[in-house]
Amino acid sequence: MSGVLFDLDGTLVDTSIDMVLALQSLAKENGIGIEADFVKYRELITYGSRALVTSIFGEIDKNELSRLQKRYLEIYENCLTQNTNLFNGMKEVIQYLDSNQISWGIVTNKPVFLAQPLVENMPELQNCKVLVGGGMTEYAKPHPQPILLAIEKSQIKPEYSWYIGDALTDIQAGRSAGMKSAGALWGYISETDNPNLWSADKLLNHPTEILNLFK
C-alpha cells in the first residue's frame, strides 16, 4: 500500500506566527524586547526550541537554557492553534488523499504533547492515519527511527511511499527509512540552505505539486 508521511511544522501546517509570538512573550518576561520578526525566526523553527531560545538569550548555562526552553513550551502550548493553519493548497491535497484512499500520516520532531493536540484541533487533519512526535522514539530525525515507527503503524510500503519535509534532516530520515523523499520548498528554509544538495527525489514548490506524485 502506497502512502505519504508529512513533516508537520513548515510542511503541512504553518505554525510560525504562534511560535514566534510565544518567543516574543518569553523574551518580554525576561526583560528583553524583540520584534515579532516572522521571517527571521521562522527559519529557526526547524531546529526546535533550543535554537529559538538561544537566538534571543545566546549561549547560556545549560540549566538556564533548560528552564527557558521549558517555559517557552509552556507559553507556546497556551497559544498552540491561535494563528496556525494549513499551508495554501494543502487542504486540497488532504482531500485528494482521503478520497483516493491513500494513507497519510505525520512524523515530526515536535514534542508529541504539542503535536497531538495541534493535529486534533484541526478538522482537516482528522483522517491522519498515524502521528509520531518527539519523545515517542529514542532517536529523532534525521535518524529514521520515527519514520520506521510510522511505517509500522500505518502498514504502508516504504518503497512506494513518500516522506515530505522542509529540511535536510527530513530528506535524510526519509531516505534512510527506505522511502522516496520530497523537499517542501514553501517551508522554513533559510537563505543558507541549498535544497538542490539534499539528494531529494523531488523538490516541490507548492503543496498542490504533491498530487503529481500519485498520478
N, C-alpha and C positions, 0 to 999 in steps of 0.2 A: 504494500500500500504506500503510495506516494503522499507526501505532506510537506508542510513548511513550518519551521520554527523561527520565531522572531526574537531579536533583542527587544527590550522594552523602551527605555529612555532614548530618544533620538532616532528611533527606528519606527516603532509602532505608534508611540504617543509622544507629544511634545510636553515635557514636564518642566521646561526651563524657567518659566515665569514663577511657578510656585517654589522651585528650588532656589532661585536667585533671591526672591523676596524673603525666604527663610534665612538665607545667608545675611541679607541686609539687617534682619531683625537680630540675629546673633551678634553682629558687629555693633549694633546700637546698644545692646545690653551691656557690652563691654567697653563702651565709651568711644567707639570708632564709628565715624560717619562714612558710609560709602554710597555711591550712586548705584541704582539698580541697573547696571550695565549688562543687559542680557546677552549682547554679542560677545563681550569679554568673558563672562563667567560661564556661558553655556558650553564653551569649548572644554571646560574642566569637568563637566558632569560625567563624561565617560570615565574619568579616573576616580570618581567616588568622593565621599565626604571628606576624606583626608586632604585631597587636592584642593577642594573648595575652602576648607578651613585654613590651610597653610597659605593660600593665596591672600588671605587677609592678615593672618597673625604671624606669618613667617615660620621659620624653623624654631620650634619651641620645645620645652621639656615634654617628654612622651606622656607623662601623667596629665599635664595640662592639655596636651593635644587630645588625649582620650576623653577628658572632661568636655572639651569644646565640641568634639565630634558627637558625643552622646547628646549634648544639649542641642546641637544643630538638628539632629534627627528627631528629637522631641518637638522642636518648633515646626519642622517640616511635616511631621506626622499630623499636626493640627491644621495644616492647610493643604493636605495631600492632593485634593482634586478641585480646588477652587478655580484654578485657571488652566487645568490640564485637559487637553483634547487630543483626539486622533489627528495625525497629520492629514492635510488635504489629500483626498484620493484614497485614503486607507479604508474608509467605510465601504467604498465600492469593492475594494479588494477582499475584505472580510465577507461581504455579501456574496461575492463570486465563489469564494472557497466554500462557504456554507452551502450554497445552492448546488454545488457540484460535488458535495460530499468529500471534499479534500480536507483531511485532518490538519489542524494547525494548533500551535501552542506557543508558549513563551519561555525563553531561557534568559535570565538576567542575573547580573551580579548584585542588583539592588536587593537589600535585605528583604527576606520573604515577609517579614511583619509589616513592611511598607508596600511591597509589590502586590500582595494578595488583596488587601482592601482597595487598593487603587484599581485593580482589574475588576473586582466585584462591584465597584461603584460606577463602572462604565457599561451601560446597557449593550453597546455594540460588541463587547468582548465576552458575552455570556456563554458563547459556544466554544470558548477556549478549551481544548482537549486536555492540556497539561500545562502547569505552571511550575517551573523550577526557579527558585530565587536564592539569593545569597544566604548561606548558612545551612542549606539543605544537603550540601556535599562537602567533603573535606577540602576540596580544591575549587577555586573559582576560575572562570575564563581568564587567560587563554587555555588553561587545561581543559581537555574535552569532557571531563567527568560530569559536569552539569548537563551537557547536551546528551551524553550517553544515557543518563538517567531519564531524560525526557523521551529519548528514543524508546527506551524500555517501557516506559509508562504508556506511551501513545501507540506503540507497536507499528510505527512507520518503518519503511525500509530506507535506511540512510542513503544508499546509493541512488535512489530515485527521488530523494527529497532535498530541500533547500534550507540552509540556515542564512538568515538575512540580518545584517547588523551594520552599524555605522563606524566601527573601529577595527583597527588591525587585529586586536585581540579576538574579535568576533570571527573574523575570517580564519585565523589560526585555529580557534577552537572547533569551528565547523569542519574544516578540512581534516583535522586530527581525529574527529569523530566519524569520518567516512562520508560526510555529506557534501553536496555541492554548496558552494558559498557565493553570496551576492553582497556587494557593498552598497549601503544605503547612503547615497551622496547628499540627500536632503537633511542628514542628521548633524550631530555636533562635531563637525570636522574642522580642525584648526588650519590656519594658513601653513603651518609646518608639516601637516600630514600630506602624504602623497599616495592616494589610493591606487594609482597605477602600479605601485610597487608592492601591493598587498597580496598579489597572486590569487585574487578572487576569480571565480569562474565567470562572473558577470559584475559589471558596475551599473547601478540603476540611478538615473537622475530624478525620477519621480515615482511615488508609490504605485501608480497605475501600471508602470512597466513590469510589475510583479506578475500581472495577468499573463504576459507573454511567456513566462516560464512554464505555464501549464497548458499552453495551446499548441 
